[in-house]
Amino acid sequence: MAIALDEARAALGHEDVPVGAVVIHNGSVIARRHNERESTGDPTAHAEVLALRDAASLLGSWRLDDVTLVVTLEPCPMCAGAAWAARVPRVVFGASDMKAGSLGSLYNFGVDPRLGHTFDVRHGVEAAAGAELLTAFFAARRQP
């Protein structure tokens, strides 16, 4: 999670929402990304999607059935769907997202058997650190 938090801080450099993600394979980080929507103008440039793309490219397969996705904030529907589509077996996240969280807060893509693939979810890891980054970011943006 420490590396994901470093990635989240990197997003601040281009005024993106500070969310970071890493993909772990065989105990090693093989992909690490942060939100890049503002810097790229791409609405799908969430940290999770970018990290999963990089991992798939590195491993040479869209099936990421032996990795763990670690994220500073609970994934939104798109990102939870990306983890599902990639057949990720485990997602670990920090802060919950009561507005868009899709691994327990609003929805739970990880455990819905109707989707044909379920995955383990661990939440609350370094949640305060991730939440603090987000709170400070949005507080600064609301200043006149």
Secondary structure, DSSP 8 states (H G I E B T S, - for coil): -HHHHHHHHHHGGGT----EEEEEETTEEEEEEE--HHHH--TT--HHHHHHHHHHHHHT-S--TTEEEEEEE---HHHHHHHHHTT-SEEEEEE--TTT-TBTTS-BTTT-GGGS---EEE--TTHHHHHHHHHHHHHHHH--
